[in-house]
């Protein structure tokens, strides 16, 4: 009877260790900052001025947020969106990240896209 409990206990401990190793490998591959942003979403900025948002309606969300900041949408070329405000132009490039998220990059950090 004691051997059965030892086998169950060591199997459980081994399973926990395996989960920790797999989790650490996933975080290492994806990047700690990106994992942190994924759990804080719905569009957050990191230290480099990059934003991460959910892929659902991402183009419309981008246009709405830029409009809220006073920017007018001009055109889209591939993954780049061009906006104009007064005499300034902003280019926001997008990249599909991890199939469920979109990474936004704002040239020269001219606007804050973070959820307010």
Secondary structure, DSSP 8 states (H G I E B T S, - for coil): -HHHHHHHHHHHHHHHHHHHHHHHHHHHHH-HHHHHHHTT-SSEE-TTSEEEEESTTHHHHHHHHHHHTT-EEEEEETTEEEEEETTEEEEEEEEEETTTEEEEEEGGG-S--S--
